[in-house]
Amino acid sequence: MSKRILKLHEVEARVGLKKTFIYKAIQAGTFPRPISLGGTARGWVDAEIEKWIDERIAAADTALGKHQSWMQRKPTAPAPSSKEDM
């Protein structure tokens, strides 16, 4: 697997979050920190971002009861009506 460094705009596109949220999450310790690329340039290790995404998916799956959301449930068929009830 080749290693890749992502710039901020790539991280935003990958995770669907904006710069402000990303930096607040970094400060809170809930998002991977960027690494220095020299000078003021910074970037994120692609594998760390992928791991973060996988953790979010796993947390969501757990919250939904291990892949059983209301959308995955089969609708129940209405009870058949009988002519005797009329």
C-alpha positions as CSV (number, residue, x, y, z in Angstrom):
1,M,0.0,0.0,0.0
2,S,1.5,3.3,-1.0
3,K,1.5,6.1,1.6
4,R,0.0,9.4,0.7
5,I,-0.2,12.8,2.3
6,L,-3.4,14.7,2.0
7,K,-3.8,18.5,1.9
8,L,-6.6,20.2,3.9
9,H,-9.0,20.4,0.9
10,E,-8.5,16.7,0.2
11,V,-9.3,15.9,3.9
12,E,-12.4,18.1,3.8
13,A,-13.6,16.3,0.7
14,R,-12.8,12.8,2.1
15,V,-14.5,13.3,5.4
16,G,-17.3,15.7,4.4
17,L,-16.3,18.3,7.1
18,K,-15.0,21.8,6.9
19,K,-11.7,23.3,8.2
20,T,-13.2,24.8,11.4
21,F,-14.7,21.5,12.5
22,I,-11.5,19.6,11.7
23,Y,-9.3,21.9,13.7
24,K,-11.7,21.9,16.7
25,A,-11.7,18.1,16.6
26,I,-7.9,18.1,16.5
27,Q,-7.9,20.3,19.6
28,A,-10.4,18.0,21.3
29,G,-8.2,15.0,20.4
30,T,-10.8,13.3,18.3
31,F,-9.3,13.8,14.8
32,P,-5.8,13.0,13.5
33,R,-3.2,15.7,13.7
34,P,-1.5,16.9,10.5
35,I,2.2,16.4,10.1
36,S,4.7,19.1,9.2
37,L,5.8,19.1,5.5
38,G,8.3,21.9,6.1
39,G,7.8,25.5,6.7
40,T,4.2,26.2,7.3
41,A,3.0,23.3,5.0
42,R,1.0,20.6,6.8
43,G,-0.7,17.4,5.6
44,W,-2.5,14.4,6.9
45,V,-1.4,10.8,6.5
46,D,-4.0,9.1,4.3
47,A,-4.1,5.9,6.4
48,E,-4.9,7.9,9.6
49,I,-7.8,9.6,7.9
50,E,-9.1,6.3,6.6
51,K,-8.8,4.8,10.1
52,W,-10.7,7.7,11.5
53,I,-13.5,7.2,8.8
54,D,-13.6,3.5,9.6
55,E,-13.9,4.3,13.4
56,R,-16.9,6.6,12.7
57,I,-18.6,3.9,10.6
58,A,-18.1,1.3,13.3
59,A,-19.4,3.7,15.9
60,A,-22.5,4.4,13.8
61,D,-23.1,0.7,13.2
62,T,-22.9,0.0,16.9
63,A,-25.4,2.8,17.6
64,L,-27.7,1.4,15.0
65,G,-27.6,-2.1,16.5
66,K,-25.0,-3.7,14.3
67,H,-26.4,-2.8,10.9
68,Q,-30.1,-2.9,11.7
69,S,-31.5,0.5,11.0
70,W,-35.2,1.2,10.5
71,M,-34.6,1.4,6.8
72,Q,-33.3,-2.2,6.7
73,R,-36.4,-3.6,8.4
74,K,-38.9,-5.3,6.2
75,P,-42.4,-3.7,6.3
76,T,-45.0,-5.8,8.0
77,A,-47.9,-6.8,5.8
78,P,-51.4,-5.6,7.0
79,A,-53.5,-8.4,8.5
80,P,-55.9,-9.9,6.0
81,S,-59.5,-8.8,6.5
82,S,-62.2,-11.4,6.6
83,K,-65.7,-10.9,5.4
84,E,-67.0,-12.1,8.7
85,D,-65.8,-8.8,10.3
86,M,-68.2,-6.8,8.2
